[in-house]
């Protein structure tokens, strides 16, 4: 059984560490990022035919917690594109999307930009950037960072 530890990093980012509860050994993730240029992709060692498979079953609408098609927990963080006036707010439908996939002693993150269609996948996530940490705190409350366990 692996336990997730989040530690304070540079500029508000969180450093991800995994601790084996039986041995007490701490593992630092490797963090491998790649761009995806097709509808089908792989994240966390599992195949997906489309982004829709990341949020196959909603568990908590308010906290945006889902199960993917492989029965792994997925947190969907999103932020609206910048709006500069009332016309932007009335017509803007694009979002920046981050899907954090929790499975098998690692986190993977899929980033998708509604405006450009850009997608990147980071497997074995080593750092949660400050922007995503801020979004997580808005949804889940303040994260105490000396050690934090994700309870879904």
PyMOL commands that set and color helices and strands:
alter all, ss='L'
color gray80, all
select helices_A, chain A and resi 10-12+51-55+86-91+130-140
alter helices_A, ss='H'
color red, helices_A
select strands_A, chain A and resi 2-8+14-20+26-28+32-36+41-43+46-48+57-60+65-67+73-80+95-103+106-113+119-123+127-128
alter strands_A, ss='S'
color yellow, strands_A
deselect
rebuild
show_as cartoon
